[in-house]
């Protein structure tokens, strides 16, 4: 096969360069990539601000959606529309920022009915994590009508998709963001209230307020959420943009039975991964994908787009247009 373009990350540099299939990680399925997306993890990897890539050089991109080019397994055939999220992409395996990807069959998910490749990447790892968080909370007992559900870091990809999904399920959603300009969008997605202030109070237990929460921030804000949760509430921890340390007493856990639920979307086992995508295509299907996809960039524009995400100046999901670059 001829060479194709890929955004490759080296130890000291990153950029678009030509590759051939035999330079990619091993796998049973070759996919002609049409779309990818930029997640916080991607931004850290591309800018070099986080230790995401574990071996160099490596093609970036933890997500991809496209069409099977060739397959060494009967589970997939040329022409099948598919997607991949996580599963070591851009960490130990070449990822989705290339016109072709070669991946293990167990990582490949059939594109859900009614979804385009662009739709799937508007959801991407961010939306997959949001759906997984909601499923964890519901497994913990959360149901519509129990009270307000907080979503922190609400203007980011996970936050926007989580608000859309929760509101569609009938939850009362309170969005937390420092970006006043994002308030109108968050209300459009389904947030009943948009707040910029932190949850007041420093006592081990504060007044019971939250029936549940999806936290993308970590640090102080997560601690405040836990201290103000209702009895038996769950808090799904998805991100740590505000800090990896957690300073909280055992009081919320022991006296109110609050559960801190960790969400690891990248390492989700296959059967669970398929079940999550079934929910995303069903009752958790986002209603505002076109609004959530705030921008689309090409491979050459990745460094600037990733820097914008790290700086916090983006809103929603930034997609990466790849198939359109093919020659």
SULMO-V161095 format. One record per backbone hydrogen bond with DSSP energy under -0.5 kcal/mol. CO is the residue of the C=O (numbers start at 1). NH is the residue of the N-H. If there is no record, write none. Layout:
[[CO;NH] [CO;NH]]
This chain:
[[4;19] [5;99] [6;8] [6;17] [7;60] [8;10] [8;15] [9;57] [9;58] [13;10] [15;8] [17;6] [19;4] [20;23] [21;24] [28;72] [29;31] [29;103] [30;69] [30;70] [31;33] [31;101] [32;67] [34;322] [34;323] [35;65] [36;320] [37;39] [38;318] [39;43] [40;44] [41;45] [42;46] [43;47] [44;48] [44;49] [44;50] [50;52] [58;9] [59;95] [60;97] [61;96] [62;86] [64;84] [65;34] [65;35] [66;82] [67;32] [68;79] [70;30] [73;76] [77;80] [80;68] [80;82] [81;111] [82;66] [83;109] [84;64] [86;89] [88;91] [88;92] [88;93] [91;54] [91;55] [93;90] [96;98] [97;7] [99;33] [101;31] [103;29] [104;107] [104;108] [105;108] [109;83] [112;115] [116;120] [117;121] [118;122] [119;123] [120;124] [123;127] [124;128] [125;129] [126;130] [127;131] [128;132] [129;133] [130;134] [131;135] [132;136] [133;137] [134;138] [135;139] [136;140] [137;142] [138;141] [143;146] [147;172] [148;211] [148;212] [149;174] [150;214] [151;176] [153;156] [153;159] [155;316] [156;160] [157;161] [158;162] [159;163] [160;164] [161;165] [162;166] [163;167] [164;168] [165;169] [166;171] [167;170] [171;173] [172;149] [173;175] [173;192] [173;193] [174;151] [175;177] [175;195] [176;154] [178;180] [179;182] [180;183] [182;186] [183;187] [184;188] [185;189] [186;190] [186;191] [187;190] [193;175] [195;177] [198;200] [210;230] [211;234] [212;150] [213;215] [213;236] [214;152] [214;216] [215;238] [215;239] [216;241] [217;242] [217;243] [218;221] [218;222] [219;223] [220;224] [221;225] [222;226] [223;227] [224;228] [225;228] [226;229] [227;206] [228;209] [228;210] [230;233] [233;259] [234;213] [235;237] [235;261] [236;215] [236;238] [237;263] [240;243] [243;219] [246;248] [250;254] [251;255] [251;256] [252;256] [252;258] [256;232] [259;235] [259;261] [260;262] [261;237] [262;264] [263;265] [265;268] [266;87] [269;273] [270;274] [271;275] [272;276] [273;277] [274;278] [275;279] [276;280] [277;281] [278;282] [279;282] [279;284] [282;285] [288;291] [288;292] [289;293] [292;294] [292;317] [295;319] [297;321] [298;301] [299;302] [301;305] [302;306] [303;307] [304;308] [305;309] [306;310] [307;311] [308;312] [308;313] [308;314] [309;312] [317;294] [317;295] [317;319] [318;38] [319;297] [319;321] [320;36] [320;322] [322;325] [323;326]]
